[in-house]
Amino acid sequence: MTQFKHAGGRRMLRLLTRTLAAVQTHRSLKPAAVHRSLWPEARLGFSLKPIMEPKLYRLPLEVRGMTSLDKEAFTQTITVPALRVPTGVLNKVVKSLKKSTIQRPGVPRVVQDKEESSDFRLVLLDPHSVSSLSSFSEAEAEALRSFGVAEELHYYELRLTYDNLKSEEVLEAVLPQGQDVTSAFSRVGHIAHMNLRDHQLPYKNLIGQVIMDKNPGVTCVVNKMNIIDSTYRNFKMEVLAGEENMVAKVKENGMTYEFDFSRVYWNPRLSTEHQRVVQLIKRGDTVFDVFAGVGPFAIPAARLGASVLANDLNPESYQWLQHNCKLNKVESKVRSFNLDGRAFIQGPLKQELPALLKGKASVHVVMNLPALALEFLDAFRGLLHQEPPTDENLPTVHCYGFSKDNDPDTDVVKRASCSLGFPLEDRCSVHFVRNVAPNKDMMCVRFTLPKEVLYCRDDEHTEPSKEPAPKRQKCEETTHSSS
């Protein structure tokens, strides 16, 4: 039976919640101790009136609409509460108050007590968590009493700068109110890859600089532009900040990959899916990777001991695929091809398949080009019509597709069945991969290739699907130039 997973129960709803938290850094300490018994009052059945109203961080209004980053404009001074703690119990107190102390970039939780002897330190508290003596929990109050901490609450002025802010706080302050603010990106080696919306474009260079400043190791920030390379369907990239070095090095599932991110396809959000499929492959199996890219399926499969035939039409992907095979020491296990997907199926795959079907090891066909792969399934119709039919050891196909349908499981199965000219409804499984956009899901259909398709002699079928004409032309030019 078809193993469908209901789309309604698994659609990923992205809830972007951002809280403008207290921002704290230490500088220019001016104590003003407030004497009040902490511990007895912590056990009262009602809240005390706050002993102070801490001046929480509020971003200056003048930064709103800023398009060129001025870091000095974010500098302010806030007031935070603190405890004066003997150095002998300092670590124990900080550990006991970990939910109440300051937790901000570049902000120390413990500072020197400039007004007192060196036997004490000041533990800075989060003004959102501690606004009065009664703010401590019963457990915290008990711990402080047991450590002999003085029953006094102090407050101190801290000078805060841009360096103490989180990226989302800066962007929320700068971008127009009421519009979506994003600090999300995909990390590809040293590159942060963003998908900015139209209303964010006037601030694109500021956004890029903030993302680079707030994420160690990021030295280049790019934005995907709505311009598609018609030859290989790659999105053009615009550098927003940092260096223009697009050659990235990434690690995924124990493998290392290098590639020019601007000229090949790589999606770090697919690492779990790559691992899921590779785990279905055993040592000695054969894998045909029709749209291999730079090798995220092919290389780990080869590392497991499978024999792999990997193909990609893009010459850049093909070259980086070969490079990554050597980098991961699996070049002897992977044969690479630079062909149109249909030519690969009807060429190398067709040539190898008859002998493989006579063996005992499994055969897998991976087709990860979700925009087109379902349409390529008709390339299997009558592929072995000149061979004697067998129902032994037929290949397992893993075919990806996008769906905007309300029932994506049923949709991708219907489309796969249409391309094959054979019903798959009771002989396949469907796996939800990820939600790529509102009302757009990426799915994977897995099925055993029916012998009725593989050995059929019926020539009546629909016009074969092909990769875009410029891609075919480019492939032909590459083939001719190498011959």
The 8 nearest C-alpha neighbors of each residue, nearest first, counted from 0:
[[1, 425, 426, 2, 427, 424, 428, 3],
 [0, 2, 425, 427, 428, 3, 426, 424],
 [1, 3, 428, 0, 429, 4, 427, 430],
 [4, 2, 429, 1, 408, 5, 428, 430],
 [3, 5, 6, 2, 429, 430, 408, 431],
 [6, 4, 7, 8, 3, 9, 408, 406],
 [5, 7, 9, 8, 10, 406, 4, 407],
 [6, 8, 5, 9, 10, 406, 405, 4],
 [9, 7, 6, 5, 10, 4, 11, 12],
 [8, 10, 6, 7, 11, 5, 431, 4],
 [11, 9, 7, 6, 8, 12, 434, 440],
 [10, 12, 9, 434, 13, 433, 8, 437],
 [13, 11, 14, 10, 437, 434, 9, 15],
 [12, 14, 15, 11, 16, 10, 437, 434],
 [13, 15, 16, 12, 11, 17, 179, 181],
 [14, 16, 13, 17, 181, 180, 179, 12],
 [17, 15, 14, 18, 13, 19, 167, 180],
 [16, 18, 15, 19, 167, 168, 20, 171],
 [19, 17, 20, 16, 168, 167, 21, 171],
 [18, 20, 168, 17, 21, 167, 171, 22],
 [21, 19, 18, 22, 127, 56, 168, 55],
 [22, 20, 56, 55, 23, 127, 19, 126],
 [23, 21, 56, 20, 103, 164, 163, 24],
 [22, 24, 106, 159, 103, 21, 157, 101],
 [25, 23, 106, 159, 157, 158, 26, 163],
 [26, 24, 157, 158, 106, 23, 107, 27],
 [25, 27, 157, 158, 28, 24, 156, 159],
 [28, 26, 157, 29, 156, 25, 158, 155],
 [27, 29, 155, 156, 26, 30, 157, 25],
 [28, 30, 155, 156, 27, 31, 154, 114],
 [31, 29, 155, 32, 154, 28, 153, 114],
 [30, 32, 153, 154, 33, 29, 155, 152],
 [31, 33, 153, 152, 30, 34, 151, 154],
 [32, 34, 152, 153, 151, 35, 31, 50],
 [35, 33, 151, 32, 152, 150, 36, 153],
 [34, 36, 151, 37, 150, 33, 152, 132],
 [35, 37, 150, 38, 39, 40, 34, 151],
 [38, 36, 150, 132, 40, 41, 39, 35],
 [37, 39, 41, 40, 140, 36, 144, 42],
 [40, 38, 41, 42, 37, 36, 43, 140],
 [41, 39, 43, 42, 38, 37, 133, 36],
 [42, 40, 133, 38, 39, 43, 37, 137],
 [41, 43, 40, 39, 44, 137, 38, 133],
 [44, 42, 40, 45, 41, 39, 46, 133],
 [43, 45, 42, 46, 41, 40, 47, 133],
 [46, 44, 43, 47, 42, 133, 40, 41],
 [47, 45, 133, 48, 44, 43, 134, 49],
 [46, 48, 49, 133, 45, 131, 132, 40],
 [47, 49, 50, 46, 131, 51, 133, 130],
 [50, 48, 131, 51, 130, 47, 52, 132],
 [49, 51, 131, 48, 52, 130, 132, 33],
 [52, 50, 49, 53, 130, 131, 154, 48],
 [51, 53, 54, 49, 130, 50, 55, 78],
 [54, 52, 78, 55, 51, 79, 126, 130],
 [53, 55, 78, 77, 52, 56, 79, 126],
 [56, 54, 77, 53, 21, 57, 78, 126],
 [55, 57, 22, 21, 77, 58, 54, 75],
 [58, 56, 59, 55, 75, 54, 21, 60],
 [57, 59, 60, 56, 172, 73, 62, 75],
 [60, 58, 61, 62, 57, 73, 72, 63],
 [61, 59, 62, 63, 58, 172, 57, 173],
 [60, 62, 63, 59, 72, 64, 65, 58],
 [63, 61, 65, 60, 173, 59, 64, 172],
 [64, 62, 173, 61, 65, 60, 172, 174],
 [63, 65, 173, 174, 62, 66, 175, 61],
 [64, 66, 62, 63, 173, 67, 68, 202],
 [67, 65, 202, 205, 64, 68, 201, 204],
 [68, 66, 205, 65, 69, 204, 202, 64],
 [67, 69, 205, 70, 66, 65, 208, 209],
 [70, 68, 71, 72, 67, 73, 65, 62],
 [69, 71, 72, 161, 73, 68, 74, 160],
 [70, 72, 73, 69, 74, 161, 160, 68],
 [71, 73, 70, 74, 69, 62, 59, 61],
 [72, 74, 71, 161, 70, 160, 75, 58],
 [75, 73, 160, 159, 71, 72, 161, 76],
 [76, 74, 159, 158, 73, 77, 160, 56],
 [75, 77, 158, 157, 159, 156, 78, 74],
 [78, 76, 54, 157, 156, 55, 56, 158],
 [77, 79, 156, 54, 53, 155, 157, 154],
 [78, 80, 154, 155, 126, 53, 124, 156],
 [79, 81, 154, 124, 153, 123, 155, 126],
 [82, 80, 123, 153, 124, 122, 154, 152],
 [81, 83, 122, 121, 152, 84, 153, 123],
 [84, 82, 121, 120, 119, 122, 81, 85],
 [83, 85, 119, 120, 148, 82, 121, 89],
 [86, 84, 119, 87, 118, 88, 89, 120],
 [87, 85, 89, 119, 88, 118, 120, 84],
 [86, 88, 85, 89, 90, 118, 84, 119],
 [89, 87, 91, 86, 90, 85, 92, 146],
 [88, 90, 86, 92, 91, 87, 85, 84],
 [91, 89, 93, 92, 88, 94, 87, 86],
 [90, 92, 94, 88, 89, 93, 95, 146],
 [91, 93, 95, 89, 94, 90, 96, 88],
 [94, 92, 96, 90, 95, 91, 97, 89],
 [93, 95, 91, 97, 92, 96, 90, 89],
 [94, 96, 92, 93, 97, 91, 139, 142],
 [97, 95, 93, 99, 98, 94, 100, 92],
 [96, 98, 94, 99, 100, 95, 93, 101],
 [99, 97, 96, 100, 95, 128, 101, 125],
 [100, 98, 96, 97, 125, 128, 124, 129],
 [101, 99, 124, 125, 97, 123, 98, 96],
 [100, 102, 125, 124, 108, 123, 103, 99],
 [103, 101, 100, 104, 106, 125, 108, 23],
 [102, 104, 106, 101, 23, 105, 22, 163],
 [105, 103, 163, 106, 164, 102, 162, 165],
 [104, 106, 163, 103, 107, 24, 162, 23],
 [105, 107, 24, 103, 104, 23, 25, 108],
 [108, 106, 109, 105, 110, 24, 25, 101],
 [107, 109, 123, 122, 101, 100, 106, 110],
 [108, 110, 122, 107, 121, 123, 120, 111],
 [111, 109, 121, 120, 112, 122, 107, 108],
 [110, 112, 120, 113, 121, 109, 119, 117],
 [113, 111, 120, 114, 121, 115, 119, 110],
 [114, 112, 115, 111, 28, 116, 117, 29],
 [113, 115, 112, 116, 30, 29, 111, 28],
 [116, 114, 112, 113, 117, 119, 118, 120],
 [117, 115, 118, 119, 114, 112, 113, 120],
 [116, 118, 119, 115, 112, 120, 111, 86],
 [117, 119, 116, 86, 85, 120, 115, 87],
 [120, 118, 85, 86, 84, 117, 116, 112],
 [119, 121, 112, 111, 84, 83, 110, 86],
 [120, 122, 83, 110, 109, 82, 112, 84],
 [121, 123, 109, 82, 81, 108, 124, 83],
 [124, 122, 81, 108, 100, 101, 109, 121],
 [123, 125, 100, 101, 81, 80, 99, 126],
 [124, 126, 101, 100, 128, 127, 99, 129],
 [127, 125, 129, 128, 79, 130, 124, 80],
 [126, 128, 125, 129, 21, 130, 20, 55],
 [129, 127, 125, 126, 99, 130, 134, 124],
 [130, 128, 126, 134, 131, 127, 125, 124],
 [129, 131, 126, 49, 134, 128, 127, 51],
 [132, 130, 49, 133, 50, 134, 129, 51],
 [131, 133, 37, 134, 135, 152, 130, 41],
 [132, 134, 41, 131, 135, 47, 46, 40],
 [135, 133, 129, 131, 132, 130, 136, 128],
 [136, 134, 133, 139, 140, 137, 132, 41],
 [135, 137, 139, 138, 140, 134, 41, 133],
 [136, 138, 140, 139, 141, 41, 135, 42],
 [139, 137, 141, 136, 140, 142, 135, 95],
 [140, 138, 142, 136, 141, 137, 135, 143],
 [139, 141, 137, 143, 142, 138, 38, 135],
 [140, 142, 138, 144, 139, 143, 137, 145],
 [143, 141, 139, 145, 144, 140, 138, 146],
 [144, 142, 146, 140, 145, 148, 141, 139],
 [143, 145, 141, 147, 142, 146, 148, 140],
 [144, 146, 142, 143, 147, 141, 148, 140],
 [147, 145, 143, 144, 148, 142, 88, 92],
 [148, 146, 144, 145, 149, 143, 85, 84],
 [147, 149, 143, 146, 84, 144, 150, 85],
 [150, 148, 151, 147, 83, 84, 82, 144],
 [151, 149, 36, 37, 35, 148, 34, 152],
 [150, 152, 34, 149, 35, 33, 153, 32],
 [151, 153, 33, 82, 32, 81, 34, 80],
 [154, 152, 32, 81, 80, 33, 31, 82],
 [155, 153, 80, 79, 81, 31, 30, 78],
 [156, 154, 78, 79, 29, 30, 28, 80],
 [155, 157, 78, 77, 28, 29, 76, 79],
 [158, 156, 25, 26, 76, 77, 24, 159],
 [157, 159, 76, 26, 75, 24, 25, 77],
 [160, 158, 24, 75, 74, 76, 23, 157],
 [159, 161, 74, 162, 163, 73, 75, 158],
 [160, 162, 163, 73, 164, 70, 74, 71],
 [161, 163, 160, 164, 105, 104, 159, 165],
 [164, 162, 104, 161, 160, 105, 159, 103],
 [165, 163, 161, 162, 168, 166, 169, 22],
 [164, 166, 168, 167, 169, 163, 213, 104],
 [165, 167, 169, 168, 213, 209, 170, 210],
 [166, 168, 170, 169, 165, 182, 171, 181],
 [169, 167, 171, 165, 166, 170, 19, 172],
 [170, 168, 172, 166, 167, 171, 173, 165],
 [169, 171, 173, 167, 172, 168, 174, 166],
 [172, 170, 168, 169, 173, 174, 167, 180],
 [171, 173, 169, 170, 63, 174, 168, 58],
 [172, 174, 63, 170, 64, 62, 171, 65],
 [173, 175, 171, 64, 170, 172, 63, 176],
 [176, 174, 178, 64, 177, 173, 63, 171],
 [177, 175, 178, 174, 171, 172, 179, 63],
 [176, 178, 175, 179, 174, 180, 171, 198],
 [179, 177, 176, 175, 180, 174, 198, 199],
 [180, 178, 181, 177, 199, 176, 198, 174],
 [181, 179, 171, 178, 170, 182, 174, 167],
 [180, 182, 183, 179, 167, 170, 195, 184],
 [181, 183, 167, 166, 184, 180, 210, 170],
 [184, 182, 181, 193, 185, 194, 192, 210],
 [183, 185, 193, 192, 191, 186, 182, 194],
 [184, 186, 192, 191, 187, 193, 267, 183],
 [185, 187, 191, 190, 188, 192, 184, 189],
 [188, 186, 190, 189, 191, 185, 249, 247],
 [187, 189, 249, 248, 247, 190, 186, 217],
 [188, 190, 217, 218, 216, 187, 219, 247],
 [191, 189, 219, 187, 188, 220, 217, 186],
 [192, 190, 220, 186, 185, 184, 221, 219],
 [191, 193, 185, 221, 184, 222, 220, 190],
 [194, 192, 184, 222, 195, 221, 223, 191],
 [195, 193, 223, 222, 196, 192, 184, 224],
 [196, 194, 193, 199, 222, 200, 197, 223],
 [197, 195, 199, 198, 200, 194, 179, 181],
 [196, 198, 199, 200, 195, 201, 194, 203],
 [197, 199, 196, 200, 201, 178, 195, 202],
 [200, 198, 197, 196, 202, 201, 195, 203],
 [199, 201, 203, 202, 197, 198, 195, 196],
 [202, 200, 203, 199, 66, 198, 204, 197],
 [203, 201, 66, 200, 205, 199, 204, 206],
 [204, 202, 200, 206, 205, 201, 207, 199],
 [205, 203, 239, 207, 206, 202, 208, 240],
 [204, 206, 208, 207, 202, 203, 68, 67],
 [207, 205, 203, 209, 204, 208, 202, 210],
 [206, 208, 204, 239, 240, 210, 205, 209],
 [207, 209, 205, 211, 240, 206, 210, 212],
 [208, 210, 212, 206, 211, 207, 213, 166],
 [211, 209, 207, 213, 208, 212, 214, 206],
 [210, 212, 208, 209, 217, 214, 213, 207],
 [213, 211, 209, 210, 214, 208, 215, 217],
 [212, 214, 210, 211, 166, 209, 215, 165],
 [215, 213, 211, 212, 217, 210, 216, 209],
 [216, 214, 217, 213, 212, 211, 218, 189],
 [215, 217, 189, 218, 214, 211, 188, 190],
 [216, 218, 189, 211, 215, 190, 219, 214],
 [219, 217, 241, 189, 216, 211, 242, 190],
 [218, 220, 241, 190, 242, 217, 240, 191],
 [221, 219, 191, 240, 239, 207, 190, 238],
 [222, 220, 238, 192, 237, 239, 236, 193],
 [221, 223, 193, 237, 194, 236, 192, 224],
 [224, 222, 236, 194, 235, 234, 193, 237],
 [223, 225, 226, 235, 236, 222, 234, 237],
 [226, 224, 227, 223, 234, 235, 236, 194],
 [225, 227, 224, 235, 234, 228, 223, 233],
 [228, 226, 234, 232, 233, 229, 235, 225],
 [227, 229, 232, 233, 230, 231, 234, 226],
 [230, 228, 232, 227, 231, 469, 233, 467],
 [231, 229, 470, 469, 228, 232, 467, 473],
 [230, 232, 233, 229, 228, 313, 470, 312],
 [233, 231, 228, 229, 227, 230, 234, 467],
 [234, 232, 228, 231, 227, 235, 264, 262],
 [235, 233, 227, 226, 228, 223, 224, 236],
 [234, 236, 224, 226, 223, 227, 233, 237],
 [235, 237, 223, 222, 224, 221, 261, 234],
 [238, 236, 222, 221, 239, 223, 224, 235],
 [237, 239, 221, 240, 220, 222, 236, 243],
 [240, 238, 204, 207, 221, 220, 237, 203],
 [241, 239, 207, 220, 208, 238, 219, 204],
 [242, 240, 219, 218, 220, 243, 239, 238],
 [241, 243, 219, 244, 218, 240, 238, 220],
 [244, 242, 245, 238, 241, 219, 240, 220],
 [243, 245, 242, 246, 219, 247, 259, 190],
 [246, 244, 259, 260, 247, 243, 261, 190],
 [247, 245, 259, 258, 244, 260, 257, 248],
 [248, 246, 188, 257, 258, 245, 259, 260],
 [247, 249, 257, 188, 256, 258, 246, 250],
 [250, 248, 188, 256, 255, 187, 247, 257],
 [249, 251, 255, 254, 256, 253, 252, 248],
 [250, 252, 254, 253, 270, 255, 249, 256],
 [253, 251, 254, 250, 274, 270, 299, 271],
 [252, 254, 251, 250, 255, 299, 327, 302],
 [255, 253, 251, 250, 252, 256, 327, 299],
 [256, 254, 250, 249, 251, 327, 253, 257],
 [257, 255, 249, 323, 248, 250, 254, 258],
 [256, 258, 248, 247, 249, 323, 246, 255],
 [259, 257, 246, 247, 319, 260, 256, 248],
 [258, 260, 246, 245, 261, 262, 247, 263],
 [259, 261, 245, 262, 263, 258, 246, 247],
 [260, 262, 259, 263, 245, 236, 235, 233],
 [263, 261, 260, 259, 315, 233, 264, 316],
 [264, 262, 260, 316, 261, 259, 315, 265],
 [265, 263, 292, 233, 266, 260, 262, 293],
 [264, 266, 267, 263, 260, 292, 293, 187],
 [265, 267, 268, 269, 264, 270, 185, 187],
 [268, 266, 269, 270, 265, 187, 185, 186],
 [269, 267, 266, 270, 271, 185, 272, 433],
 [270, 268, 272, 267, 271, 266, 273, 432],
 [269, 271, 273, 272, 268, 267, 274, 251],
 [272, 270, 274, 273, 269, 275, 268, 252],
 [273, 271, 275, 269, 274, 270, 276, 432],
 [272, 274, 270, 271, 275, 276, 296, 269],
 [273, 275, 271, 277, 272, 276, 278, 270],
 [276, 274, 272, 278, 273, 277, 271, 279],
 [277, 275, 278, 279, 274, 273, 272, 280],
 [276, 278, 274, 279, 280, 275, 300, 273],
 [277, 279, 276, 280, 275, 274, 281, 300],
 [280, 278, 277, 276, 281, 275, 274, 363],
 [281, 279, 277, 278, 284, 300, 282, 276],
 [282, 280, 284, 283, 305, 279, 303, 304],
 [281, 283, 304, 305, 284, 303, 280, 306],
 [282, 284, 305, 304, 360, 281, 285, 306],
 [285, 283, 305, 361, 360, 282, 281, 362],
 [284, 286, 306, 362, 305, 307, 363, 361],
 [287, 285, 307, 363, 364, 362, 288, 308],
 [286, 288, 364, 308, 309, 289, 307, 363],
 [289, 287, 309, 365, 291, 290, 364, 310],
 [288, 290, 310, 366, 340, 291, 287, 365],
 [291, 289, 311, 310, 288, 367, 366, 292],
 [290, 292, 288, 310, 311, 294, 309, 289],
 [293, 291, 316, 294, 311, 290, 264, 320],
 [292, 294, 320, 316, 319, 291, 295, 317],
 [293, 295, 297, 298, 320, 291, 296, 292],
 [296, 294, 297, 298, 293, 273, 299, 291],
 [297, 295, 294, 273, 298, 299, 300, 277],
 [298, 296, 294, 300, 295, 299, 301, 307],
 [297, 299, 301, 300, 294, 296, 295, 302],
 [300, 298, 302, 301, 297, 296, 303, 295],
 [301, 299, 303, 297, 298, 302, 305, 277],
 [300, 302, 305, 298, 304, 303, 299, 332],
 [301, 303, 299, 304, 300, 298, 329, 305],
 [304, 302, 300, 301, 282, 305, 299, 281],
 [303, 305, 282, 301, 302, 283, 306, 300],
 [306, 304, 301, 284, 283, 282, 285, 300],
 [307, 305, 285, 332, 301, 286, 284, 333],
 [308, 306, 286, 333, 285, 287, 309, 305],
 [307, 309, 334, 287, 333, 335, 288, 286],
 [310, 308, 288, 335, 291, 287, 307, 334],
 [309, 311, 336, 289, 291, 335, 290, 337],
 [312, 310, 290, 337, 291, 313, 317, 292],
 [311, 313, 338, 337, 339, 314, 474, 310],
 [312, 314, 316, 315, 311, 317, 231, 337],
 [315, 313, 317, 316, 318, 312, 337, 311],
 [316, 314, 318, 317, 313, 319, 263, 262],
 [317, 315, 319, 293, 292, 313, 314, 318],
 [316, 318, 314, 320, 315, 319, 311, 337],
 [319, 317, 315, 321, 320, 316, 314, 322],
 [318, 320, 322, 316, 321, 293, 317, 258],
 [321, 319, 293, 317, 323, 318, 322, 294],
 [320, 322, 324, 318, 319, 323, 317, 325],
 [321, 323, 319, 325, 320, 324, 326, 318],
 [324, 322, 326, 320, 325, 321, 256, 319],
 [323, 325, 330, 329, 321, 327, 326, 322],
 [326, 324, 328, 323, 330, 322, 327, 329],
 [325, 327, 323, 324, 328, 322, 255, 256],
 [328, 326, 324, 325, 329, 323, 255, 254],
 [327, 329, 325, 326, 330, 324, 331, 323],
 [330, 328, 324, 332, 331, 327, 325, 301],
 [329, 331, 324, 325, 333, 332, 328, 321],
 [330, 332, 329, 333, 334, 328, 324, 325],
 [333, 331, 329, 306, 330, 301, 307, 334],
 [334, 332, 307, 330, 308, 331, 335, 306],
 [333, 335, 308, 309, 307, 332, 336, 330],
 [334, 336, 309, 310, 308, 333, 321, 337],
 [335, 337, 310, 338, 309, 311, 334, 317],
 [336, 338, 312, 311, 310, 317, 314, 313],
 [339, 337, 312, 336, 343, 311, 342, 340],
 [338, 340, 342, 312, 341, 343, 471, 474],
 [341, 339, 343, 342, 289, 338, 344, 290],
 [340, 342, 344, 343, 339, 345, 378, 465],
 [343, 341, 339, 345, 340, 344, 346, 338],
 [342, 344, 346, 340, 341, 345, 347, 338],
 [345, 343, 348, 341, 346, 342, 349, 340],
 [344, 346, 342, 349, 343, 341, 348, 347],
 [345, 347, 343, 349, 344, 342, 348, 350],
 [348, 346, 350, 349, 343, 351, 344, 345],
 [349, 347, 344, 351, 350, 346, 352, 343],
 [350, 348, 345, 346, 352, 347, 351, 344],
 [349, 351, 347, 348, 352, 346, 353, 345],
 [350, 352, 348, 349, 353, 354, 347, 355],
 [351, 353, 355, 349, 354, 350, 348, 356],
 [354, 352, 356, 355, 351, 357, 350, 349],
 [355, 353, 357, 356, 352, 351, 358, 350],
 [354, 356, 352, 358, 357, 353, 351, 362],
 [357, 355, 353, 392, 358, 354, 352, 393],
 [358, 356, 355, 354, 353, 359, 392, 391],
 [359, 357, 355, 356, 360, 354, 392, 361],
 [358, 360, 361, 392, 357, 356, 355, 391],
 [361, 359, 284, 358, 283, 362, 285, 355],
 [362, 360, 284, 359, 392, 285, 363, 394],
 [361, 363, 394, 285, 284, 286, 395, 360],
 [364, 362, 286, 395, 394, 396, 287, 285],
 [363, 365, 396, 287, 286, 288, 397, 395],
 [366, 364, 288, 397, 396, 289, 287, 398],
 [367, 365, 398, 289, 290, 372, 368, 397],
 [366, 368, 399, 369, 290, 365, 398, 372],
 [367, 369, 372, 370, 371, 366, 290, 399],
 [368, 370, 400, 399, 401, 372, 371, 367],
 [369, 371, 368, 400, 401, 372, 373, 399],
 [372, 370, 369, 374, 373, 368, 375, 400],
 [371, 373, 368, 375, 374, 369, 366, 399],
 [374, 372, 375, 415, 376, 371, 400, 398],
 [373, 375, 372, 376, 371, 464, 418, 377],
 [376, 374, 372, 377, 373, 464, 378, 371],
 [377, 375, 378, 374, 418, 373, 419, 379],
 [376, 378, 418, 419, 379, 375, 380, 463],
 [377, 379, 376, 380, 375, 341, 344, 463],
 [380, 378, 382, 377, 453, 376, 381, 452],
 [381, 379, 452, 382, 377, 453, 378, 419],
 [380, 382, 455, 384, 454, 453, 383, 456],
 [381, 383, 379, 453, 380, 384, 454, 349],
 [384, 382, 454, 386, 385, 381, 453, 349],
 [383, 385, 454, 381, 386, 455, 456, 382],
 [384, 386, 383, 387, 454, 382, 381, 456],
 [385, 387, 383, 384, 388, 454, 353, 389],
 [386, 388, 389, 385, 384, 454, 383, 353],
 [389, 387, 454, 386, 390, 450, 384, 383],
 [390, 388, 391, 387, 450, 393, 356, 392],
 [389, 391, 450, 393, 392, 388, 449, 356],
 [390, 392, 389, 393, 356, 357, 359, 358],
 [393, 391, 356, 394, 361, 390, 359, 357],
 [392, 394, 391, 448, 390, 447, 356, 395],
 [395, 393, 362, 363, 448, 447, 396, 392],
 [394, 396, 447, 363, 446, 448, 364, 362],
 [395, 397, 364, 446, 445, 363, 398, 365],
 [398, 396, 445, 365, 444, 366, 364, 443],
 [397, 399, 366, 444, 443, 396, 365, 367],
 [400, 398, 443, 369, 367, 442, 366, 372],
 [399, 401, 369, 442, 441, 370, 373, 443],
 [402, 400, 441, 369, 440, 370, 442, 439],
 [401, 403, 440, 407, 404, 439, 441, 400],
 [404, 402, 439, 438, 440, 405, 407, 401],
 [403, 405, 407, 406, 402, 410, 438, 439],
 [404, 406, 407, 403, 6, 438, 7, 402],
 [405, 407, 404, 408, 409, 410, 6, 5],
 [406, 408, 410, 404, 402, 409, 405, 411],
 [409, 407, 410, 406, 411, 429, 3, 412],
 [408, 410, 412, 407, 411, 406, 413, 3],
 [409, 411, 407, 413, 408, 412, 406, 414],
 [410, 412, 414, 413, 408, 409, 415, 407],
 [413, 411, 415, 409, 414, 410, 416, 408],
 [414, 412, 416, 410, 411, 415, 417, 409],
 [413, 415, 417, 411, 416, 412, 418, 410],
 [414, 416, 412, 418, 417, 413, 373, 411],
 [417, 415, 422, 413, 419, 421, 414, 418],
 [416, 418, 414, 420, 415, 419, 413, 421],
 [419, 417, 377, 415, 416, 376, 420, 374],
 [418, 420, 377, 416, 421, 417, 376, 415],
 [421, 419, 417, 418, 416, 422, 452, 460],
 [420, 422, 416, 419, 423, 417, 452, 451],
 [423, 421, 416, 424, 420, 417, 425, 413],
 [422, 424, 426, 416, 425, 427, 421, 412],
 [425, 423, 422, 426, 1, 427, 412, 413],
 [426, 424, 0, 1, 423, 427, 422, 2],
 [425, 427, 423, 424, 1, 0, 446, 428],
 [428, 426, 446, 1, 445, 423, 425, 424],
 [429, 427, 2, 1, 445, 444, 3, 446],
 [428, 430, 444, 3, 443, 408, 2, 445],
 [429, 431, 443, 442, 432, 444, 428, 4],
 [430, 432, 442, 433, 443, 441, 429, 4],
 [433, 431, 442, 441, 430, 443, 272, 434],
 [434, 432, 441, 440, 435, 431, 442, 11],
 [433, 435, 440, 436, 439, 441, 11, 10],
 [434, 436, 440, 439, 433, 441, 437, 438],
 [437, 435, 439, 434, 438, 440, 433, 403],
 [436, 438, 439, 435, 434, 440, 403, 12],
 [439, 437, 403, 436, 440, 404, 434, 405],
 [438, 440, 403, 436, 437, 402, 435, 434],
 [441, 439, 434, 402, 401, 435, 433, 442],
 [440, 442, 401, 433, 432, 400, 434, 431],
 [443, 441, 431, 432, 400, 399, 430, 401],
 [442, 444, 399, 430, 398, 429, 445, 400],
 [445, 443, 429, 398, 397, 428, 399, 430],
 [446, 444, 397, 428, 396, 427, 429, 443],
 [447, 445, 427, 396, 395, 448, 426, 428],
 [446, 448, 395, 394, 449, 396, 393, 445],
 [447, 449, 394, 395, 446, 393, 450, 396],
 [450, 448, 451, 452, 447, 453, 393, 421],
 [449, 451, 453, 452, 454, 390, 448, 389],
 [452, 450, 449, 455, 454, 453, 421, 381],
 [453, 451, 380, 450, 455, 449, 454, 381],
 [452, 454, 450, 381, 382, 380, 383, 451],
 [455, 453, 384, 381, 383, 452, 450, 451],
 [454, 456, 381, 452, 451, 457, 384, 453],
 [457, 455, 384, 381, 458, 454, 380, 385],
 [456, 458, 459, 455, 381, 460, 380, 384],
 [459, 457, 460, 456, 381, 455, 380, 461],
 [460, 458, 457, 461, 456, 462, 420, 380],
 [459, 461, 458, 462, 420, 457, 463, 377],
 [460, 462, 463, 459, 418, 377, 464, 420],
 [461, 463, 464, 460, 377, 465, 459, 418],
 [464, 462, 461, 465, 377, 378, 375, 374],
 [465, 463, 375, 374, 462, 466, 377, 378],
 [466, 464, 467, 463, 341, 375, 468, 340],
 [465, 467, 470, 468, 471, 339, 464, 340],
 [468, 466, 470, 469, 465, 471, 230, 229],
 [467, 469, 471, 470, 472, 466, 465, 230],
 [470, 468, 472, 230, 471, 467, 473, 229],
 [469, 471, 230, 473, 468, 467, 472, 474],
 [472, 470, 474, 468, 473, 469, 475, 339],
 [473, 471, 469, 475, 474, 470, 476, 468],
 [472, 474, 470, 476, 471, 475, 469, 477],
 [473, 475, 471, 477, 472, 476, 478, 470],
 [476, 474, 478, 472, 477, 473, 479, 471],
 [475, 477, 473, 479, 474, 478, 480, 472],
 [478, 476, 474, 480, 475, 479, 473, 481],
 [477, 479, 475, 481, 476, 480, 474, 482],
 [480, 478, 476, 482, 481, 477, 475, 474],
 [479, 481, 477, 478, 482, 476, 475, 474],
 [482, 480, 478, 479, 477, 476, 475, 474],
 [481, 479, 480, 478, 477, 476, 475, 474]]
